[in-house]
Amino acid sequence: MLQSQKLFIESPNFPVREVNQASASEKLGGGRPDYWEMVFWWTRKPLAGARAVIAGTVLPDTISPNEFVYRLRLGEKTAHRHNPSVDPWIERFKKIKLLDPFAGFGSIPLEAVRLGVGEVVVVELLPTAYIFLKAVLEYPKWAVDRGVGKKLIEDVRKWGEWITQQLKNDPDIEELYNEDVAVYIGSWEIKCPHCGKWAPIVGNWWLARVRRGASEEEEGEEEEEAGGRRGEFERLVWMEPIRLGDEISIRITDINRELNRRTIRASVNTRTGTVEVAEGAQKTTYRVPQPNIDGRREVATCLHCGNQIRKGKTNWYVKEALREWNTRLERYLSGAISLEELLSKSPARPRLLVKVKIVNKDLVFEPATKEDNGKLLESTRKLKAMWGDPDISTEPMTPYGGATLGDPPLIFKKFYKLFNPRQLLTLVKIVKLIREAGKRVEEEKLKQGWSKEDAYRYAEAVTTYLAIALLKHVNYNSIVTSTEPTQKFLRESLAFRGIAMMWNWVEVAPHANILGSFTRSLDSVVKGLLYLISAVSGSSSKVRVLFDDATALSELGDERFDVIVTDPPYRDDVPYAELSDFYYVWLKRALSDVVDVGGVSVRRPRFLAEAFFDEFGNEIETQWKAFSSREVSEVKGRANIFGPVDAGGRSIPVGSFEHFKYLLSESFKAMASKLVDGGVIVTYYAHTSPDAWEALLEAGWVGTGLMVSAAHALVTESPQRVTARGATTLDMSIVVVWKGRASGEALADEVYAKAIEVCANEATKYRKAGYSGVNLFVSVLGCTLSQFTQHKRIIGVKSLGELVEKYIYPATAAAIARSLTGAEAKLSPASQFYLLAKVLIDRGRRLRRRLDRTSATILSIGTRTTIDQLRALRVVERADGDLVLLEPEQARDIRTSIEGLLREKNIDPTITLFRTAIDALHVLEYLAITMSSDELRRRVDEFRARNAGLIDEAIEITKILVLALPEEEVERRLAQSLLDALGIRVGGLFEFSRR
C-alpha cells in the first residue's frame, strides 16, 4: 500500500525545521516529558520527532505541510504535551501495523499509539528495557481500555505511601537514620602508607555553588571554559579539612549564612580555588581546598603528612586499599572474620563527612559527627545478621569493567558492594515492602470481585511502578553517586555512560523530601504515569511488548508489518546489558517471589517471570552473562568473556566491530522479512565515523537490497548533555527511509558527480536552516547515501569501505563546498579541508578553531587527505589532544594577527614559491593590507608566473571566505581587503571583474 505512492517523509515539503524546533525544546529543561523522569535511561528520542517521522511515513506527499504541523501540534511551545489531532487521517492510521524492534524507552511506539496506529508491536532483548516498555506502553493502555487509568495512578500513590510509612515505623530505620537528616555526604578514608594515619580522600570540597539564574548546562560550560564565574550566587558552601591530632575533622563554610544574605556577589574560580566576595567597596578572599585525589593520574595526597600516595604492591595503593576493604567486608558478613579485624586490618573504610538537613525548604550543612559514623558502623552489624537473604544483590558485576564500565566493577566486583551497609539494608527492606504491597493489591482486587487474571495483571502493574520508584532511588543512593554543587546537589550513579569511581558519594534518607529519596522518586513515577495515561487515552491502538531478539524476531512468527520505525544501537554508544544490570538485580527481586525451601529462602517467579527465569525455570543471574553476546553493539572486552562466535563459517569475537556489523545485518534481514510488499523501514542513526556508516550500508543496502529513498537530519540529543561534554556532539540523527529495492549498476564516478549536484542544493537548504559543524556534514551525508543506494551495484570500487571513504564522504564534502560557491570550486585537498574547517567548525570564544579527533577524521576523509599530510603542510598542528587550525588569530588588529600567523608558519612574505594555496592565501592577505593596490597586483602577477595554479586557487578560497564567514571574523576582513585591492567583487553567485 505504501510503496505505490510517494510518502510525505520523502517529500521536500517535510517540515524539518518545525520538527527540529519542537524536538529541541523537548530535550532541554522543563520541556522534557514527565515519564522520562520516572527512571533514568541513556537515550530517549524526542516524542515530537518520533510523532512526525511516523506520521510522515504513513501519510502521502500530497498533504499540506501547514496542516501536518498544525495537526501534530508541532507549533506548540512543548508539542509532546498535546495529543495530535489527526481525525481526517485516522482511518489511514488505523490500517497500519507498526513494529519497533529496538524499542528502548518507547518514544517511537508511544507516539504511534497517540496517532492511533492500528497495531503497535515493540521488541526488546534486555529484561530491564522490556519491563520499562511494559510500564510505558502496555499497562497504561490496558488500564485505560478497562476504565481504571485514574485508579491505577491512585493505587501506585497509595501503596508507595504505605511503603514510606512502613519504613518510618521500622525500628532499624528509626535507629540508623537521624529523623532530621535528609542526606549524608561521605567518602573513603585511607590509611596513609607514609604516616599511618587515617585521612579522607575528597574529589570535590564544594557543597553548593549555585549561580543566580544559571542552568546546570550554562554553569558547567562556564566552569569548563573559564574556571569560574563572576556574578550573583544563591548559595556558596564548601567544606574544609581540619587537622586535630591524629584525626581529620570537617569545617563548613557557608557564605550566605555567614553574611545573612540570600544572594552574594562574588567571583569564583574553581581552578585556583579562590572565592572573592564583594561587600560594598570591600572584598574578602576565601580559599577552597583543592581535591586531594586525582584518579586519572592515580595519585592521592595525605591530609596529615602531605605525602603523595601512589603505587602500592602491584597497583595504585588507593585501589588496593579499596579492594582489600571489600574482600574483608564480605568475609565479615559471611562470619569468617570479626568486626574488629575488618576495621583494624583494612587499609580503607567508608567515612561520613557532612550531613544535610532541610530547614524551611533550605539546605543546612553540618559536619558529620562520631555518632553519625557510629550509626553507619551499626548498620554493618545489622547487615551481617541478615546475611544470606536472597534480597541482597550478590550477583557479580562484569569482570571486564575497565573496558566497559570503568573501575568500580574491578574494585567492588559484586553489586551489593556499590552501596554502603545502611543503604543496602534500607534497599532490601524496600524490596520486601514492594513485594508485600503487590500481594495486598491482588488480594484487594479479588475481594472487589475482579477476575483472577485482571487482579493479577493489575497487581503486576502497581508492583512494577513501585519497583521503578525504587530504581530511581537506587540511582541516587549508592557509593558511585556524587555531589553536584552547581544545580542539582546530587548526581546519579548512572549520570555517565559507565559507572564511575566517585570520591564524594551521597546517601539519601529514603523518607526525606529531597531529590533521590524514595518519597520523591515515587512522586516522579506517579507524575510520569499520569502523563502516560493521558497520552494513550482516546487511542484505539492495540499494543504488544515482546521479549525477543531483534536479530531473529522469532516471537513474531509469520506476522507482517506495513511500517517498521526503529532506533538501532549506534555501535559503541552504550553497553546497555552491563549498565542496566544496575537496575536488573533490583527489578528481579522486587518482581519475583521468595519462598522457603527446606529452611532456605529461594527466589521464585511472581511477575514477568520471562524476564528473570529462562524457559527451564532457571534464574537469569545477570544480563551481561545472558544477553550481551546477542546485543547489537561494540563493547571492548566482551570477547574476553564469551570467546569467539561462529557465524556463517567465520569466527567473530563478541563485542568486536565485526560482531556489531554482523548482528546489525542480521537485524535488517529480520526486519525486511517482516515487511509486507511495499512496506517501509525507517531507522534513526547517529554516528560520525565512516566505518559505522559502512556497517549501516552493509546491513540495509548490501544485506537486504533496500534503497535509501530519503534522509533527514533531526534533533535527537541535547547539545549540553553531560555525556557529550568535551567531545564532538552530534545532536542530530539521520532518519533514513528504506523503501523499495535497489536495481541496476552504475559507475562510481558518475554517481559521485550526480551526488554533488543534487546534494549541493540540500546543503544550501541545511545551511539556511542554521545547520553547522558535524551536523551539517552528516545531514548532507544522508542525501549522498540516497544517490548511491539507488543502484544495486557500484562499479569501480573494490569494497564498501572504499566506496564510503573515496566516494560517499568526498561527495558530501564537495557538495557542501559547492553550496558555498554555486559552482564546483577546483580546490586541492588541503584547501578543501581548510575551507570546510573554517565554515563547519565553530570557533566559539577561542582565538583559533579546534578540531577534535572525530571532526578532523571526517573532514580529512571527506577531502581525501590525512591528518599527517595536513600537519606536514602546516594546515593544522596538534595541541592538547586536539588539532588547531593554523589560521589568523581573532584579534582587533588584523595586521598583527596575520603577521603572527606567517611567523608561526615560518613564511617569508617576500618569497615567490608556496607549499600550498593556503600559504599563498595568507601571504596575499598580508600584502593586501601592507601594499597599495598597484603594488599588490604586480606581486600577484609575479607569483602567478611561478605558481599560477596556487594563486588562482588562493583567490577562489578568498571569495568563498568572504561569502561564508561572519563579518566579525578576522579572516573575513582580511579576505575582503584582498578582494577589494584586486578589484574583485562577489555577491550571490560569484561575479567579479578587474578594474
LOKE-139341 format. One record per residue (C-alpha): residue in one letter; x, y, z. Coordinates in steps of 0.1 Angstrom, whole numbers, plus 5000, padded with zeros to 4 digits. Layout:
// LOKE-139341
aXYZ/...
This chain:
// LOKE-139341
m500050005000/l502850245009/q505250184981/s502650274954/q502850634963/k505350884975/l505250945012/f505351275030/i508651195047/e510151155012/s508851505001/p511051815001/n508051975020/f508651755051/p508952035077/v512351955091/r512752305107/e509552285126/v510151925137/n513652015150/q512352325168/a509852115186/s512351835194/a515052075207/s512652235232/e511751885244/k515351785252/l516152085275/g514952175309/g511252195316/g510352075282/r511151705290/p508251455290/d507251375326/y507551005321/w511251045313/e511751145349/m510350815362/v513750655358/f517050745341/w517650585307/w520650675285/t519050755251/r515450875245/k514351015212/p512151335213/l508451245211/a507851535187/g510351405162/a509051045166/r505551165160/a506551355128/v508551065115/i505750805120/a503051035105/g505351135076/t505850765069/v502150685068/l500750995051/p501151075013/d503251365000/t500051544988/i499151665023/s499752025033/p502852095053/n500952355073/e498252115082/f500851855091/v502452095116/y499152205129/r497551865135/l500751715150/r500852025173/l504452085163/g504052465165/e503152445202/k505652555228/t506052195240/a504551975213/h504551645232/r502351785259/h499451795234/n498051485218/p497851505180/s494551585163/v494551365132/d490851295127/p490951355089/w493651085086/i492650845114/e491250575091/r494650565073/f496450525106/k494150255118/k495050035088/i498750045097/k500649785116/l503949915131/l506949745145/d509849885166/p512449605172/f514849825191/a512250005213/g514450125241/f512450365263/g509450375239/s509450715223/i508550575189/p505850335199/l504250575224/e503850835196/a502450555173/v499750495199/r498950865202/l498550885165/g496050595165/v498150345146/g496150025144/e498549785160/v501849875176/v504349595184/v507649655202/v510549425209/e513449445233/l516249205241/l517149315276/p514849245305/t515249585320/a514149775289/y511449515283/i509949595318/f510249965313/l508349935280/k505649745298/a505350035322/v505450305294/l503050135269/e501149825279/y500049895315/p498750255307/k496850135276/w495449825295/a494250045323/v492650305300/d490950035280/r489349895312/g488450235326/v490850215356/g493550455345/k492850705372/k492550425398/l495950285388/i497550625394/e495850645428/d496950295438/v500550355429/r500550665451/k498650485479/w500950185481/g504050395476/e503050605506/w502250285525/i505850175519/t507250505531/q505150485563/q506350135569/l509950255566/k509350535590/n507950285615/d510750035610/p512950025642/d516149975622/i515450275601/e514550485631/e517750375649/l520150425619/y518850755605/n518551085622/e515051195616/d516051555606/v518951455583/a518051425546/v521451355531/y524851235542/i527951305521/g530751055525/s533950945510/w536750695517/e539350715544/i542750575535/k545350475560/c548450665547/p551350435539/h553750705549/c552550835583/g550050555592/k547250805599/w543650795585/a542751065561/p539751115538/i540251145501/v537951405486/g537451475449/n535451795455/w535252015486/w532452225472/l528952155485/a526952425468/r527952685441/v524652795427/r524753095405/r521653305403/g519653245371/a522052995356/s521152655343/e523352355351/e524452345315/e525452705315/e527352675347/g529152365336/e530252525303/e531352835320/e533452645346/e535052445318/e535752745297/a536952995323/g537452815356/g534853015373/r532153285372/r531653635384/g528153745395/e525453675420/f525353345438/e522353205456/r524552965475/l528252935482/v529152645506/w532252435509/m533952215534/e537552225547/p539751965564/i540952055599/r543751855615/l543051775651/g545851545664/d545551215645/e542151295631/i540851505602/s537651695611/i535451895587/r534552265589/i531752405568/t531952755553/d528552885542/i529053235529/n525253315526/r524653225562/e527753395575/l526753725558/n522953655563/r522253725526/r520053555501/t522453635472/i526153705473/r528153905447/a531353705442/s534053605418/v534553225419/n537553045403/t537352675408/r540752615392/t542652825416/g540252765445/t539553125452/v536353305461/e536353685462/v533253825479/a532254185474/e530754375504/g530354725491/a533854865484/q535454585505/k536454255491/t537153935511/t539153645496/y538453295506/r540352975498/v538552655489/p540752335492/q541752165461/p540951785457/n543551565473/i542951285448/d543551265410/g542050935398/r543350975363/r546951025374/e546450775402/v547750995429/a546351105463/t547751335489/c547651265526/l545951545545/h548251475576/c551751445562/g551351595527/n553051295510/q551751165477/i550150825477/r551050645446/k551850285438/g551250005463/k552449645460/t551249595424/n548749875417/w547750215429/y547650205467/v544150355469/k542650085446/e544449815465/a543149955498/l539549965485/r539749615471/e541049485504/w538249665524/n535649495501/t537249155504/r537349175542/l533849315543/e532449015526/r534448785549/y533048975579/l529448945566/s529848575560/g531248525595/a534848445586/i536348745605/s535348975633/l534249335630/e537449425649/e539549255623/l537649425595/l538349765610/s541849715622/k543349535592/s541649715563/p543650005549/a540450175537/r536950235552/p533850455544/r533650785562/l530751035566/l531951395562/v528851605561/k525151575569/v522451795553/k519151895569/i516152075553/v515052375573/n512352595559/k512952455525/d516552545527/l519652315529/v521652335561/f525152175560/e526752045592/p529851835598/a529151465604/t529851355639/k531351045655/e527750945664/d526750965627/n529650745617/g528850515646/k525350455631/l526950375598/l529050115616/e526049975634/s524349915601/t527249695592/r526449475622/k522749465613/l523649375577/k525749075589/a522648955609/m520648925577/w523548795555/g522348515532/d519048695525/p518248655487/d517249015485/i520949125490/s522249185454/t525248945455/e525448905417/p528848965401/m529449275381/t531049235347/p534749135353/y536049345324/g534949675339/g537849895327/a536849835291/t533249895297/l532250055330/g535450185345/d537050095378/p534050015401/p533449655388/l537149585392/i537249725428/f533849615442/k533149315420/k529549245433/f526549475430/y525749495467/k529249655473/l528149965454/f526150055485/n527350135520/p525849895546/r523050135556/q522050205520/l521949825513/l519949745544/t517350005535/l517049895499/v516549535510/k513749655533/i512049845504/v512249545481/k510349335507/l507749605512/i507249635474/r506749255473/e504249275501/a502349565485/g501949365453/k500349075472/r498049315490/v496949485458/e496049145442/e494149035473/e492249365474/k491149345438/l490048985442/k487849085472/q486349355450/g485249095425/w487849135398/s488748825378/k491848635388/e493548735356/d492749105359/a493649125396/y497048965388/r497749195359/y496749505379/a498949395408/e501749345383/a501349695370/v501349855405/t504249655417/t506249745386/y505750115391/l506750085427/a509849895416/i510650175392/a510450425420/l512950205439/l515250215408/k515250595407/h516050595445/v518850345439/n520350565411/y520650855436/n521650645466/s524950455462/i528650495467/v529050575430/t526950885432/s528551225436/t527851575447/e526951825420/p527352175436/t526152395407/q522452295405/k521051955415/f523251905445/l523251525438/r524451345408/e523150995399/s525150675398/l524450645361/a525051005351/f527750895327/r527950625301/g529550395326/i529750365364/a532550595376/m534650585407/m533550875429/w535351025458/n532351215472/w529350975474/v525851065486/e523450885509/v519850985507/a517450905536/p514550715519/h511750915535/a513351265531/n511751525509/i514651575486/l515751465451/g516651105450/s514750985481/f512150705477/t509450965486/r510451205458/s511150915434/l507550795439/d506351145431/s508251125398/v506750785389/v503150905397/k503651215376/g505051015348/l502150765349/l499651055349/y501351175317/l501250825301/i497550765310/s496651105294/a498751035263/v497150705254/s493550805264/g491350805233/s493650595212/s492150275197/s495650125191/k496449775202/v499849745219/r502149445224/v505549445241/l507649135233/f510748995249/d512748895218/d515948935199/a515849195171/t518248985150/a515748695148/l512248835157/s511248475164/e508348575186/l506548735156/g506248415136/d504748495102/e503448835111/r504049125086/f504149495091/d503449795070/v505950025087/i509049955108/v510450255126/t513350195149/d516450345166/p519150075163/p522250095185/y524950335174/r527950095175/d529750165208/d527350425222/v526250255255/p526949905268/y523349855278/a523549495291/e526249575316/l525049915327/s521349835331/d522349545353/f522549815380/y518749815377/y518149455368/v519349305401/w516849515420/l513949465395/k514449095397/r514049105435/a511049335436/l509049155409/s509948795420/d508848595450/v510848445478/v509748115493/d511147885520/v512547555507/g513947335534/g514647625556/v516447825529/s514848135513/v514848085475/r513748325447/r510748205426/p508748365397/r506048605405/f505548885379/l507148895344/a508848565350/e510148555314/a512448845322/f514148675352/f513948305346/d514748105314/e512547855297/f513747585321/g512947785352/n516547875360/e517148225373/i518848465349/e521648595372/t522748895352/q522149055318/w525849075310/k526148695312/a522848605294/f522448875268/s525549085260/s526748835233/r523448895215/e523349275219/v523949475187/s526849685199/e530649715200/v531949675235/k535649615241/g536349335265/r533249115258/a535348875237/n537548805267/i534448665285/f532448485258/g535148395233/p534548375195/v531248325178/d530948115148/a528648295123/g528448165087/g531747995090/r533548295104/s534948335139/i533848675151/p534848795186/v531848905206/g531949285212/s534149355182/f533249595154/e532849295131/h530349145156/f528349465157/k528249475119/y527149105117/l524349155142/l523249475126/s523049305093/e521049015108/s518549265123/f518049425089/k517449085074/a514949005101/m513149345096/a513049305059/s511548955063/k508649105083/l507749375058/v504649355037/d505149415000/g505749784996/g506449825033/v508850095047/i511650075072/v512850395089/t515950395110/y517550665132/y521250665130/a523750905148/h527350835142/t530251025127/s532850755119/p533050625083/d533150255094/a529950295113/w528150425082/e529850145063/a528149905088/l524750065082/l525150045044/e526249685046/a523249595067/g520549795049/w521749825013/v524049525007/g522449285030/t518849335020/g518949534988/l516949815004/m517250154989/v517550495008/s514650694994/a515050985017/a517051105047/h516651395071/a518751535099/l516551555130/v517451685165/t517651385189/e520151485216/s520651775240/p523851965229/q524552025266/r524151675278/v526751575304/t527951275285/a528751495254/r530951755271/g534451765258/a533551565227/t532251615193/t528551635200/l526351505172/d523051635185/m521151515154/s520351175140/i519951095103/v516550955099/v516950715069/v513950595049/w514550255034/k511950185007/g511949974975/r514749784961/a518049904946/s518449794909/g520949814881/e524549924883/a526450254878/l529950384876/a531250524909/d532550844892/e529150914876/v527250864908/y529751084926/a529251374901/k525451344904/a525551334941/i527551654943/e525051824920/v521951704939/c523251734974/a524752084970/n521152204969/e520352015000/a523452155017/t522252505009/k518852435025/y520552295056/r522852595059/k519952835056/a518252635083/g521152705106/y522952375104/s526752385110/g529652175120/v529451795121/n525651815120/l525751985086/f528251725073/v526151425084/s522951585072/v524351625037/l525851275040/g522251135042/c521551295008/t524651144993/l523750795006/s520350814988/q522150874955/f524550574958/t521950324972/q519650364942/h521950124924/k522449764934/r526049764923/i528650044921/i531349974895/g534850094901/v535350024938/k536749714954/s534949734988/l532249915007/g534850075028/e536550224997/l533150344985/v532550535018/e535950675021/k536750764985/y533350854971/i530550904997/y532451115022/p534251324995/a531051374976/t529451505008/a532351755013/a532351864977/a528551924978/i528952145009/a531752334991/r529652384960/s526752504982/l529052784993/t530152894958/g527252804934/a529752604913/e532352334919/a535552504931/k538652334919/l540452314952/s543252094964/p542551854993/a544452085018/s542452385006/q539152205008/f540052095044/y540952455054/l537752595038/l535452335054/a537052365088/k536552745086/v532952705077/l531852395096/i533752435129/d532552695154/r535452895168/g533552995199/r535553215222/r538853065212/l541453255192/r541552975167/r539452675157/r540052345174/l539152015158/d538751705179/r539651365166/t536151295151/s535751625133/a539351605119/t538851255107/i535551335090/l536951635072/s540251475063/i538451165047/g535951395031/t538651595014/r540851295005/t543751385027/t545251275060/i546051435093/d549751365088/q549751535054/l547951835068/r550451865097/a553351835072/l551852115051/r551352335082/v547552355078/v546952225113/e549052145144/r548451935175/a547652095208/d546251925240/g544951625221/d543151835195/l544151975162/v544352355159/l543652515125/l546552745116/e544553055107/p544853425117/e544053455154/q540953655163/a542254005172/r541254365167/d544554445149/i544354235117/r547854315107/t549254185140/s547153875135/i548353785100/e551953875108/g551953645138/l550553365117/l553253405090/r555953395117/e554453085132/k554352905098/n557853035091/i556753205059/d558653495044/p556153725026/t558853815000/i559153454987/t557653354954/l557252984959/f554552824982/r553852484997/t550052524994/a547352764982/i546652825019/d550252965023/a549653174992/l546353305006/h547953415039/v550853595021/l548353774998/e546253875028/y549254025044/l550354215013/a546854345007/i547054545039/t550654655036/m550854754999/s549054974975/s546654804950/d549054854921/e551954704941/l549854404951/r548754334915/r552354344903/r553354094931/v550353874922/d551553874886/e555053774898/f553553494919/r551353374892/a554353334868/r555753074892/n552652944910/a549753014886/g547652724900/l548152804936/i547553184932/d544253124914/e543252864940/a544053114968/i541853374952/e538953124949/i539353044986/t539253424993/k535953464975/i534353174995/l535653305028/v534153645021/l530753495014/a530853225041/l532453385072/p530653625096/e531853985093/e533453985128/e535953715117/v539553845113/e540053635081/r536753765066/r538154115069/l541554015056/a539953835026/q537654135019/s540754365019/l542454134994/l539454124970/d539054504973/a542754554964/l542454324934/g539154484923/i537254164927/r533654174939/v531453894950/g527653874955/g525153604952/l526953364929/f530453484921/e530653794900/f533953954895/s535754204873/r539254354871/r539554734873/
